[in-house]
């Protein structure tokens, strides 16, 4: 009887360890970011760009960083970076004044040991056919200036060493 009880306890202990390992191996849900741009942005007027950050359907109130990178696609591949402020319910935002053109916005978001960087393209005002054509060409050449935590000085040195094609 003792041997049977010891065997049963050993099986239960192994089963408990196995369940703990499975729980430890489960990956956390991905951090998701939805970029919200107004459909009716007016050239020359301040516009609010927002990023809603969630994980598993819950608002992320404690993101380490939400940084908007903004390209005027019709003008070229240079970008501007603006750090967002947390407002409420996992929403981070910046005020920004756009010219009439085609823009791409990327929200570099670091939260809960994850880094995600969704992008969206949109029009401000009524861009010309030339601006739209230039935007299509330039959008494929965009390189983020916020990769790998490079600072401004490192970025400048890196850019000087690359030839434009």
HELIX and SHEET records of a PDB file:
HELIX    1   1 UNK A    2  UNK A   25  1                                  24    
HELIX    2   2 UNK A  129  UNK A  139  1                                  11    
HELIX    3   3 UNK A  152  UNK A  160  1                                   9    
SHEET    1   A 3 UNK A  31  UNK A  36  0                                        
SHEET    2   A 3 UNK A  46  UNK A  55 -1                                        
SHEET    3   A 3 UNK A  58  UNK A  59 -1                                        
SHEET    1   B 4 UNK A  31  UNK A  36  0                                        
SHEET    2   B 4 UNK A  46  UNK A  55 -1                                        
SHEET    3   B 4 UNK A  91  UNK A  97 -1                                        
SHEET    4   B 4 UNK A  85  UNK A  86 -1                                        
SHEET    1   C 4 UNK A  79  UNK A  83  0                                        
SHEET    2   C 4 UNK A  65  UNK A  72 -1                                        
SHEET    3   C 4 UNK A 101  UNK A 111 -1                                        
SHEET    4   C 4 UNK A 114  UNK A 124 -1                                        
END                                                                             
